[in-house]
């Protein structure tokens, strides 16, 4: 037989497409031609596949070989098709039977010695195969644990092309995915380590309970970084859907932990202030890779020393904060990565930033304004909670008696508040207060009494807050109500929410 085909998967961002790798072996000048919009890495598969086949003990056909990847209009990238190309060529020459290949997706890169090497994006590739109705996959042994995270799929692994060929001929078995090691207990920073800073702790709890963005401005040593690093410890675990999506993003970026477990804890990303726009939102030549925004999906993006980031990098956050998606447009098309995050900004009040507070600042007023002015108004308008921290006093640092609340205690309140919000907004398809559209907050069913919103209306009429800020204050007020276990916000809740929004002490 001179024609055969095998199945594989091509990725465009996180979106996977089933790809038919078909091979035609015909008489003619010995040649391997690839078609179907292959990239440079896929073009080089011609040499990799030939060396891998011969070093696996098989004869390379000295005939004209045409390999086509369907659909031909879809760009194909990477080395994930190597195994499927090798098998389809051998089946086309008649040395491998076709029956064992029916309904099986083959993924993996070939080494010159015939080893099957791991590739990025195994989890979204296998998930795409399942969505296309394929329930059996063969993957590199190093990726088998990751592939097995996808439900309703039979995963088999191979370490060499020789083992796969023997399996197809019925001469030997493939490998089962290695068993997962016992999970280590979750560890990490705890809120009990934070002394004082009741206002900062309150802002952190509100951010966690409502899914709000948070900024903290205060002198060095006030606890901004400590607070931000403990935010994941009070967030609820990811749902099954969120965990699969977050794990898929990390798999595509090549940063999935070696034990290949499903990521259940909200991720935490803290890029350095020298990070470029591409490092934050994603990019790169060829296929645009996910950046820190997408790696923090369903978790926290912490930008310490926020005014030190480049202005382009900061302004690039504005649209993803609104949409929850990063859209990267290239000549080959647009790739979308999820980016539903909680943004936490931390900044000193001025360049000199004395630890003792503003009373010891040596910066002229124009310098102070220019420094914090690097955080533009449109960006800060998208940050719900804007907290100003004071230096920790000796009385707070050295006090004896009741210990600060730990993360477990706060996380219980946060989970209860999130459950109340999810039940209230279920008809709107929202899970947190931060997601609720402004038109619904102002609608008849959820509109607050005029007496409760009077301070908020005065702030809007005076220009102290924008229309966007008006709705964000309402969302914070609902979060305060949820934490307190009440049904509707009152005037005190709205006043506290307004103060937390405008960076005033409450």
Protein Blocks (a to p, Z undefined) as FASTA:
>chain_A
ZZdcddddddehjbccdddddddddedddddddehiiafklmmmmmmmmmmmmmnopacd
dbddddddddfklccedjklmmmmmmmmmmmnopacfklmgopaceddddfkopacddeh
klmmmmmmmmnopabdcddfklmmmmmmpghiacdddfbfklmmmmmnopaccddddddd
dddddedddfklpggjlllmmmmmmmmmnopacdddddehilmmmmmmmmmmmgccddfk
lmmmmmmmmmmnopacfklpacfbdcdddddfkbcfklmnogcehjadddfklmmgoiac
ddehkllpcfklmmmmmmmmmnopacdddfkbccddddddcddddddfbfnlpakbjklp
cbdfklmmmmmmmpcfklmmmpmbacddddddfklmmpgcjddddfklmmmmmmmmmmmm
mmmmmmnopabfklpcfklmmmmklpccfklmmmmmmmmmnopacfklmmmmmmmmmmmm
mmnopabdcfklmmmmmmmmnopaZZ
